[in-house]
Amino acid sequence: MKWTDTLDIAIALDEAHPDVDPRQVNFVDLRNWIMALPDFDDDPAHCGERILEAVQLAWMGEKDED
């Protein structure tokens, strides 16, 4: 996965952290959790606030579907 795979990242985060409310996750933790995903393989320098916001929104959407 790359930073731009926001939906795939959101699904993986939802599976890895099922009891977490994505609205309560700060961007530092979110970035670290993404980089710790087993299928994630991208340059940490390519991450910015817009990407983290997109991931957070996608994750919230995943939670709403549950």
PyMOL Python script that loads the backbone (N, CA, C, O; Angstrom):
from pymol import cmd

cmd.read_pdbstr("""\
ATOM      1  N   MET A   1       0.841  -1.185   0.000  1.00  0.00           N
ATOM      2  CA  MET A   1       0.000   0.000   0.000  1.00  0.00           C
ATOM      3  C   MET A   1       0.885   1.248   0.000  1.00  0.00           C
ATOM      4  O   MET A   1       1.977   1.272   0.569  1.00  0.00           O
ATOM      5  N   LYS A   2       0.379   2.252  -0.644  1.00  0.00           N
ATOM      6  CA  LYS A   2       1.031   3.557  -0.691  1.00  0.00           C
ATOM      7  C   LYS A   2       0.136   4.576   0.016  1.00  0.00           C
ATOM      8  O   LYS A   2      -1.028   4.301   0.305  1.00  0.00           O
ATOM      9  N   TRP A   3       0.692   5.746   0.286  1.00  0.00           N
ATOM     10  CA  TRP A   3      -0.071   6.796   0.983  1.00  0.00           C
ATOM     11  C   TRP A   3      -1.365   7.123   0.261  1.00  0.00           C
ATOM     12  O   TRP A   3      -2.358   7.473   0.899  1.00  0.00           O
ATOM     13  N   THR A   4      -1.369   7.014  -1.053  1.00  0.00           N
ATOM     14  CA  THR A   4      -2.559   7.382  -1.828  1.00  0.00           C
ATOM     15  C   THR A   4      -3.651   6.321  -1.793  1.00  0.00           C
ATOM     16  O   THR A   4      -4.756   6.573  -2.272  1.00  0.00           O
ATOM     17  N   ASP A   5      -3.377   5.156  -1.247  1.00  0.00           N
ATOM     18  CA  ASP A   5      -4.368   4.084  -1.142  1.00  0.00           C
ATOM     19  C   ASP A   5      -5.213   4.269   0.113  1.00  0.00           C
ATOM     20  O   ASP A   5      -5.263   3.393   0.977  1.00  0.00           O
ATOM     21  N   THR A   6      -5.872   5.410   0.199  1.00  0.00           N
ATOM     22  CA  THR A   6      -6.535   5.789   1.445  1.00  0.00           C
ATOM     23  C   THR A   6      -7.610   4.806   1.881  1.00  0.00           C
ATOM     24  O   THR A   6      -7.722   4.512   3.071  1.00  0.00           O
ATOM     25  N   LEU A   7      -8.404   4.292   0.946  1.00  0.00           N
ATOM     26  CA  LEU A   7      -9.458   3.350   1.334  1.00  0.00           C
ATOM     27  C   LEU A   7      -8.859   2.032   1.828  1.00  0.00           C
ATOM     28  O   LEU A   7      -9.317   1.481   2.828  1.00  0.00           O
ATOM     29  N   ASP A   8      -7.847   1.528   1.139  1.00  0.00           N
ATOM     30  CA  ASP A   8      -7.189   0.292   1.582  1.00  0.00           C
ATOM     31  C   ASP A   8      -6.556   0.470   2.962  1.00  0.00           C
ATOM     32  O   ASP A   8      -6.623  -0.421   3.807  1.00  0.00           O
ATOM     33  N   ILE A   9      -5.946   1.628   3.174  1.00  0.00           N
ATOM     34  CA  ILE A   9      -5.345   1.922   4.482  1.00  0.00           C
ATOM     35  C   ILE A   9      -6.436   1.967   5.547  1.00  0.00           C
ATOM     36  O   ILE A   9      -6.274   1.411   6.633  1.00  0.00           O
ATOM     37  N   ALA A  10      -7.544   2.631   5.232  1.00  0.00           N
ATOM     38  CA  ALA A  10      -8.647   2.741   6.196  1.00  0.00           C
ATOM     39  C   ALA A  10      -9.189   1.369   6.578  1.00  0.00           C
ATOM     40  O   ALA A  10      -9.459   1.111   7.751  1.00  0.00           O
ATOM     41  N   ILE A  11      -9.347   0.501   5.604  1.00  0.00           N
ATOM     42  CA  ILE A  11      -9.838  -0.851   5.880  1.00  0.00           C
ATOM     43  C   ILE A  11      -8.847  -1.606   6.758  1.00  0.00           C
ATOM     44  O   ILE A  11      -9.241  -2.284   7.707  1.00  0.00           O
ATOM     45  N   ALA A  12      -7.563  -1.486   6.439  1.00  0.00           N
ATOM     46  CA  ALA A  12      -6.539  -2.167   7.234  1.00  0.00           C
ATOM     47  C   ALA A  12      -6.492  -1.626   8.661  1.00  0.00           C
ATOM     48  O   ALA A  12      -6.325  -2.391   9.611  1.00  0.00           O
ATOM     49  N   LEU A  13      -6.637  -0.318   8.811  1.00  0.00           N
ATOM     50  CA  LEU A  13      -6.644   0.272  10.152  1.00  0.00           C
ATOM     51  C   LEU A  13      -7.861  -0.181  10.941  1.00  0.00           C
ATOM     52  O   LEU A  13      -7.763  -0.452  12.138  1.00  0.00           O
ATOM     53  N   ASP A  14      -9.010  -0.266  10.275  1.00  0.00           N
ATOM     54  CA  ASP A  14     -10.226  -0.712  10.943  1.00  0.00           C
ATOM     55  C   ASP A  14     -10.079  -2.156  11.422  1.00  0.00           C
ATOM     56  O   ASP A  14     -10.573  -2.513  12.491  1.00  0.00           O
ATOM     57  N   GLU A  15      -9.402  -2.976  10.634  1.00  0.00           N
ATOM     58  CA  GLU A  15      -9.164  -4.363  11.036  1.00  0.00           C
ATOM     59  C   GLU A  15      -8.125  -4.454  12.156  1.00  0.00           C
ATOM     60  O   GLU A  15      -8.248  -5.284  13.057  1.00  0.00           O
ATOM     61  N   ALA A  16      -7.110  -3.602  12.095  1.00  0.00           N
ATOM     62  CA  ALA A  16      -6.039  -3.635  13.096  1.00  0.00           C
ATOM     63  C   ALA A  16      -6.448  -2.990  14.419  1.00  0.00           C
ATOM     64  O   ALA A  16      -5.946  -3.369  15.477  1.00  0.00           O
ATOM     65  N   HIS A  17      -7.346  -2.028  14.363  1.00  0.00           N
ATOM     66  CA  HIS A  17      -7.759  -1.272  15.552  1.00  0.00           C
ATOM     67  C   HIS A  17      -9.293  -1.183  15.596  1.00  0.00           C
ATOM     68  O   HIS A  17      -9.848  -0.090  15.485  1.00  0.00           O
ATOM     69  N   PRO A  18      -9.976  -2.316  15.755  1.00  0.00           N
ATOM     70  CA  PRO A  18     -11.443  -2.317  15.648  1.00  0.00           C
ATOM     71  C   PRO A  18     -12.173  -1.523  16.731  1.00  0.00           C
ATOM     72  O   PRO A  18     -13.308  -1.098  16.517  1.00  0.00           O
ATOM     73  N   ASP A  19     -11.551  -1.319  17.870  1.00  0.00           N
ATOM     74  CA  ASP A  19     -12.229  -0.623  18.972  1.00  0.00           C
ATOM     75  C   ASP A  19     -11.885   0.866  19.046  1.00  0.00           C
ATOM     76  O   ASP A  19     -12.266   1.547  19.997  1.00  0.00           O
ATOM     77  N   VAL A  20     -11.169   1.365  18.044  1.00  0.00           N
ATOM     78  CA  VAL A  20     -10.739   2.758  18.055  1.00  0.00           C
ATOM     79  C   VAL A  20     -11.717   3.612  17.255  1.00  0.00           C
ATOM     80  O   VAL A  20     -12.149   3.230  16.167  1.00  0.00           O
ATOM     81  N   ASP A  21     -12.059   4.773  17.810  1.00  0.00           N
ATOM     82  CA  ASP A  21     -12.862   5.764  17.092  1.00  0.00           C
ATOM     83  C   ASP A  21     -11.896   6.631  16.289  1.00  0.00           C
ATOM     84  O   ASP A  21     -11.110   7.372  16.880  1.00  0.00           O
ATOM     85  N   PRO A  22     -11.933   6.558  14.961  1.00  0.00           N
ATOM     86  CA  PRO A  22     -10.971   7.319  14.159  1.00  0.00           C
ATOM     87  C   PRO A  22     -11.055   8.827  14.374  1.00  0.00           C
ATOM     88  O   PRO A  22     -10.102   9.548  14.082  1.00  0.00           O
ATOM     89  N   ARG A  23     -12.184   9.306  14.880  1.00  0.00           N
ATOM     90  CA  ARG A  23     -12.317  10.743  15.154  1.00  0.00           C
ATOM     91  C   ARG A  23     -11.422  11.182  16.311  1.00  0.00           C
ATOM     92  O   ARG A  23     -11.104  12.363  16.449  1.00  0.00           O
ATOM     93  N   GLN A  24     -11.021  10.223  17.138  1.00  0.00           N
ATOM     94  CA  GLN A  24     -10.235  10.531  18.335  1.00  0.00           C
ATOM     95  C   GLN A  24      -8.733  10.313  18.155  1.00  0.00           C
ATOM     96  O   GLN A  24      -7.960  10.530  19.088  1.00  0.00           O
ATOM     97  N   VAL A  25      -8.318   9.889  16.970  1.00  0.00           N
ATOM     98  CA  VAL A  25      -6.908   9.578  16.729  1.00  0.00           C
ATOM     99  C   VAL A  25      -6.184  10.827  16.236  1.00  0.00           C
ATOM    100  O   VAL A  25      -6.619  11.471  15.281  1.00  0.00           O
ATOM    101  N   ASN A  26      -5.075  11.162  16.896  1.00  0.00           N
ATOM    102  CA  ASN A  26      -4.298  12.312  16.426  1.00  0.00           C
ATOM    103  C   ASN A  26      -3.437  11.886  15.233  1.00  0.00           C
ATOM    104  O   ASN A  26      -3.192  10.698  15.023  1.00  0.00           O
ATOM    105  N   PHE A  27      -2.989  12.860  14.467  1.00  0.00           N
ATOM    106  CA  PHE A  27      -2.279  12.552  13.224  1.00  0.00           C
ATOM    107  C   PHE A  27      -0.929  11.879  13.458  1.00  0.00           C
ATOM    108  O   PHE A  27      -0.477  11.111  12.608  1.00  0.00           O
ATOM    109  N   VAL A  28      -0.280  12.144  14.574  1.00  0.00           N
ATOM    110  CA  VAL A  28       0.995  11.482  14.864  1.00  0.00           C
ATOM    111  C   VAL A  28       0.769   9.983  15.032  1.00  0.00           C
ATOM    112  O   VAL A  28       1.488   9.172  14.448  1.00  0.00           O
ATOM    113  N   ASP A  29      -0.232   9.616  15.831  1.00  0.00           N
ATOM    114  CA  ASP A  29      -0.545   8.199  16.011  1.00  0.00           C
ATOM    115  C   ASP A  29      -1.030   7.575  14.706  1.00  0.00           C
ATOM    116  O   ASP A  29      -0.633   6.462  14.360  1.00  0.00           O
ATOM    117  N   LEU A  30      -1.882   8.287  13.986  1.00  0.00           N
ATOM    118  CA  LEU A  30      -2.410   7.769  12.733  1.00  0.00           C
ATOM    119  C   LEU A  30      -1.273   7.459  11.760  1.00  0.00           C
ATOM    120  O   LEU A  30      -1.252   6.393  11.145  1.00  0.00           O
ATOM    121  N   ARG A  31      -0.350   8.370  11.626  1.00  0.00           N
ATOM    122  CA  ARG A  31       0.804   8.173  10.726  1.00  0.00           C
ATOM    123  C   ARG A  31       1.612   6.959  11.160  1.00  0.00           C
ATOM    124  O   ARG A  31       2.002   6.139  10.328  1.00  0.00           O
ATOM    125  N   ASN A  32       1.863   6.841  12.454  1.00  0.00           N
ATOM    126  CA  ASN A  32       2.636   5.701  12.958  1.00  0.00           C
ATOM    127  C   ASN A  32       1.901   4.388  12.736  1.00  0.00           C
ATOM    128  O   ASN A  32       2.518   3.390  12.365  1.00  0.00           O
ATOM    129  N   TRP A  33       0.606   4.375  12.956  1.00  0.00           N
ATOM    130  CA  TRP A  33      -0.185   3.157  12.763  1.00  0.00           C
ATOM    131  C   TRP A  33      -0.187   2.750  11.288  1.00  0.00           C
ATOM    132  O   TRP A  33      -0.105   1.564  10.970  1.00  0.00           O
ATOM    133  N   ILE A  34      -0.279   3.726  10.399  1.00  0.00           N
ATOM    134  CA  ILE A  34      -0.254   3.417   8.966  1.00  0.00           C
ATOM    135  C   ILE A  34       1.086   2.798   8.593  1.00  0.00           C
ATOM    136  O   ILE A  34       1.135   1.775   7.910  1.00  0.00           O
ATOM    137  N   MET A  35       2.170   3.417   9.041  1.00  0.00           N
ATOM    138  CA  MET A  35       3.493   2.907   8.693  1.00  0.00           C
ATOM    139  C   MET A  35       3.755   1.527   9.293  1.00  0.00           C
ATOM    140  O   MET A  35       4.607   0.792   8.793  1.00  0.00           O
ATOM    141  N   ALA A  36       3.038   1.166  10.354  1.00  0.00           N
ATOM    142  CA  ALA A  36       3.208  -0.138  10.989  1.00  0.00           C
ATOM    143  C   ALA A  36       2.380  -1.239  10.325  1.00  0.00           C
ATOM    144  O   ALA A  36       2.553  -2.417  10.639  1.00  0.00           O
ATOM    145  N   LEU A  37       1.484  -0.864   9.409  1.00  0.00           N
ATOM    146  CA  LEU A  37       0.673  -1.884   8.733  1.00  0.00           C
ATOM    147  C   LEU A  37       1.581  -2.804   7.920  1.00  0.00           C
ATOM    148  O   LEU A  37       2.501  -2.330   7.254  1.00  0.00           O
ATOM    149  N   PRO A  38       1.336  -4.110   7.967  1.00  0.00           N
ATOM    150  CA  PRO A  38       2.227  -5.058   7.291  1.00  0.00           C
ATOM    151  C   PRO A  38       2.325  -4.866   5.776  1.00  0.00           C
ATOM    152  O   PRO A  38       3.379  -5.121   5.194  1.00  0.00           O
ATOM    153  N   ASP A  39       1.251  -4.424   5.133  1.00  0.00           N
ATOM    154  CA  ASP A  39       1.268  -4.264   3.677  1.00  0.00           C
ATOM    155  C   ASP A  39       1.653  -2.856   3.232  1.00  0.00           C
ATOM    156  O   ASP A  39       1.667  -2.567   2.035  1.00  0.00           O
ATOM    157  N   PHE A  40       1.962  -1.986   4.179  1.00  0.00           N
ATOM    158  CA  PHE A  40       2.296  -0.608   3.820  1.00  0.00           C
ATOM    159  C   PHE A  40       3.767  -0.512   3.441  1.00  0.00           C
ATOM    160  O   PHE A  40       4.644  -0.987   4.163  1.00  0.00           O
ATOM    161  N   ASP A  41       4.019   0.112   2.297  1.00  0.00           N
ATOM    162  CA  ASP A  41       5.393   0.259   1.817  1.00  0.00           C
ATOM    163  C   ASP A  41       5.509   1.539   0.999  1.00  0.00           C
ATOM    164  O   ASP A  41       5.399   1.526  -0.227  1.00  0.00           O
ATOM    165  N   ASP A  42       5.734   2.637   1.701  1.00  0.00           N
ATOM    166  CA  ASP A  42       5.903   3.914   1.012  1.00  0.00           C
ATOM    167  C   ASP A  42       6.840   4.787   1.835  1.00  0.00           C
ATOM    168  O   ASP A  42       7.101   4.517   3.008  1.00  0.00           O
ATOM    169  N   ASP A  43       7.330   5.817   1.206  1.00  0.00           N
ATOM    170  CA  ASP A  43       8.273   6.736   1.836  1.00  0.00           C
ATOM    171  C   ASP A  43       7.546   7.597   2.867  1.00  0.00           C
ATOM    172  O   ASP A  43       6.578   8.276   2.526  1.00  0.00           O
ATOM    173  N   PRO A  44       7.996   7.579   4.121  1.00  0.00           N
ATOM    174  CA  PRO A  44       7.356   8.416   5.152  1.00  0.00           C
ATOM    175  C   PRO A  44       7.342   9.900   4.800  1.00  0.00           C
ATOM    176  O   PRO A  44       6.467  10.636   5.255  1.00  0.00           O
ATOM    177  N   ALA A  45       8.290  10.340   4.006  1.00  0.00           N
ATOM    178  CA  ALA A  45       8.363  11.750   3.630  1.00  0.00           C
ATOM    179  C   ALA A  45       7.231  12.160   2.687  1.00  0.00           C
ATOM    180  O   ALA A  45       6.976  13.352   2.513  1.00  0.00           O
ATOM    181  N   HIS A  46       6.559  11.198   2.086  1.00  0.00           N
ATOM    182  CA  HIS A  46       5.468  11.508   1.156  1.00  0.00           C
ATOM    183  C   HIS A  46       4.137  11.726   1.851  1.00  0.00           C
ATOM    184  O   HIS A  46       3.123  11.945   1.189  1.00  0.00           O
ATOM    185  N   CYS A  47       4.126  11.669   3.160  1.00  0.00           N
ATOM    186  CA  CYS A  47       2.897  11.841   3.923  1.00  0.00           C
ATOM    187  C   CYS A  47       2.728  13.291   4.339  1.00  0.00           C
ATOM    188  O   CYS A  47       3.673  13.945   4.781  1.00  0.00           O
ATOM    189  N   GLY A  48       1.504  13.778   4.189  1.00  0.00           N
ATOM    190  CA  GLY A  48       1.185  15.128   4.626  1.00  0.00           C
ATOM    191  C   GLY A  48      -0.167  15.151   5.314  1.00  0.00           C
ATOM    192  O   GLY A  48      -0.848  14.130   5.404  1.00  0.00           O
ATOM    193  N   GLU A  49      -0.543  16.302   5.789  1.00  0.00           N
ATOM    194  CA  GLU A  49      -1.802  16.446   6.522  1.00  0.00           C
ATOM    195  C   GLU A  49      -3.009  16.083   5.657  1.00  0.00           C
ATOM    196  O   GLU A  49      -3.968  15.492   6.154  1.00  0.00           O
ATOM    197  N   ARG A  50      -2.971  16.427   4.380  1.00  0.00           N
ATOM    198  CA  ARG A  50      -4.098  16.104   3.488  1.00  0.00           C
ATOM    199  C   ARG A  50      -4.297  14.603   3.372  1.00  0.00           C
ATOM    200  O   ARG A  50      -5.431  14.124   3.370  1.00  0.00           O
ATOM    201  N   ILE A  51      -3.211  13.863   3.274  1.00  0.00           N
ATOM    202  CA  ILE A  51      -3.321  12.410   3.173  1.00  0.00           C
ATOM    203  C   ILE A  51      -3.888  11.841   4.464  1.00  0.00           C
ATOM    204  O   ILE A  51      -4.767  10.980   4.429  1.00  0.00           O
ATOM    205  N   LEU A  52      -3.396  12.311   5.597  1.00  0.00           N
ATOM    206  CA  LEU A  52      -3.896  11.810   6.876  1.00  0.00           C
ATOM    207  C   LEU A  52      -5.377  12.144   7.052  1.00  0.00           C
ATOM    208  O   LEU A  52      -6.141  11.328   7.567  1.00  0.00           O
ATOM    209  N   GLU A  53      -5.779  13.333   6.626  1.00  0.00           N
ATOM    210  CA  GLU A  53      -7.201  13.689   6.687  1.00  0.00           C
ATOM    211  C   GLU A  53      -8.033  12.755   5.810  1.00  0.00           C
ATOM    212  O   GLU A  53      -9.112  12.319   6.212  1.00  0.00           O
ATOM    213  N   ALA A  54      -7.537  12.451   4.621  1.00  0.00           N
ATOM    214  CA  ALA A  54      -8.266  11.563   3.709  1.00  0.00           C
ATOM    215  C   ALA A  54      -8.385  10.161   4.296  1.00  0.00           C
ATOM    216  O   ALA A  54      -9.435   9.527   4.192  1.00  0.00           O
ATOM    217  N   VAL A  55      -7.314   9.681   4.910  1.00  0.00           N
ATOM    218  CA  VAL A  55      -7.356   8.364   5.542  1.00  0.00           C
ATOM    219  C   VAL A  55      -8.353   8.375   6.700  1.00  0.00           C
ATOM    220  O   VAL A  55      -9.151   7.450   6.849  1.00  0.00           O
ATOM    221  N   GLN A  56      -8.302   9.424   7.513  1.00  0.00           N
ATOM    222  CA  GLN A  56      -9.204   9.515   8.656  1.00  0.00           C
ATOM    223  C   GLN A  56     -10.665   9.539   8.189  1.00  0.00           C
ATOM    224  O   GLN A  56     -11.511   8.869   8.780  1.00  0.00           O
ATOM    225  N   LEU A  57     -10.961  10.292   7.152  1.00  0.00           N
ATOM    226  CA  LEU A  57     -12.327  10.344   6.620  1.00  0.00           C
ATOM    227  C   LEU A  57     -12.752   8.980   6.075  1.00  0.00           C
ATOM    228  O   LEU A  57     -13.880   8.543   6.305  1.00  0.00           O
ATOM    229  N   ALA A  58     -11.865   8.317   5.363  1.00  0.00           N
ATOM    230  CA  ALA A  58     -12.188   6.991   4.830  1.00  0.00           C
ATOM    231  C   ALA A  58     -12.418   6.005   5.967  1.00  0.00           C
ATOM    232  O   ALA A  58     -13.315   5.166   5.894  1.00  0.00           O
ATOM    233  N   TRP A  59     -11.613   6.106   7.011  1.00  0.00           N
ATOM    234  CA  TRP A  59     -11.769   5.214   8.167  1.00  0.00           C
ATOM    235  C   TRP A  59     -13.103   5.473   8.861  1.00  0.00           C
ATOM    236  O   TRP A  59     -13.786   4.535   9.273  1.00  0.00           O
ATOM    237  N   MET A  60     -13.470   6.742   8.990  1.00  0.00           N
ATOM    238  CA  MET A  60     -14.772   7.064   9.582  1.00  0.00           C
ATOM    239  C   MET A  60     -15.892   6.467   8.728  1.00  0.00           C
ATOM    240  O   MET A  60     -16.889   5.979   9.259  1.00  0.00           O
ATOM    241  N   GLY A  61     -15.726   6.508   7.422  1.00  0.00           N
ATOM    242  CA  GLY A  61     -16.711   5.898   6.538  1.00  0.00           C
ATOM    243  C   GLY A  61     -16.807   4.392   6.734  1.00  0.00           C
ATOM    244  O   GLY A  61     -17.898   3.824   6.688  1.00  0.00           O
ATOM    245  N   GLU A  62     -15.675   3.752   6.950  1.00  0.00           N
ATOM    246  CA  GLU A  62     -15.670   2.314   7.227  1.00  0.00           C
ATOM    247  C   GLU A  62     -16.403   2.022   8.529  1.00  0.00           C
ATOM    248  O   GLU A  62     -17.170   1.062   8.607  1.00  0.00           O
ATOM    249  N   LYS A  63     -16.177   2.834   9.542  1.00  0.00           N
ATOM    250  CA  LYS A  63     -16.851   2.644  10.833  1.00  0.00           C
ATOM    251  C   LYS A  63     -18.360   2.810  10.681  1.00  0.00           C
ATOM    252  O   LYS A  63     -19.138   2.080  11.295  1.00  0.00           O
ATOM    253  N   ASP A  64     -18.767   3.778   9.855  1.00  0.00           N
ATOM    254  CA  ASP A  64     -20.192   4.012   9.653  1.00  0.00           C
ATOM    255  C   ASP A  64     -20.869   2.839   8.960  1.00  0.00           C
ATOM    256  O   ASP A  64     -22.060   2.599   9.157  1.00  0.00           O
ATOM    257  N   GLU A  65     -20.108   2.106   8.146  1.00  0.00           N
ATOM    258  CA  GLU A  65     -20.677   0.951   7.442  1.00  0.00           C
ATOM    259  C   GLU A  65     -20.823  -0.260   8.368  1.00  0.00           C
ATOM    260  O   GLU A  65     -21.635  -1.148   8.105  1.00  0.00           O
ATOM    261  N   ASP A  66     -20.043  -0.298   9.446  1.00  0.00           N
ATOM    262  CA  ASP A  66     -20.087  -1.457  10.380  1.00  0.00           C
ATOM    263  C   ASP A  66     -21.389  -1.552  11.118  1.00  0.00           C
ATOM    264  O   ASP A  66     -21.574  -2.461  11.928  1.00  0.00           O
TER     265      ASP A  66
END
""", "prot")
cmd.dss("prot")
cmd.show_as("cartoon", "prot")
cmd.util.cbc("prot")
cmd.orient("prot")
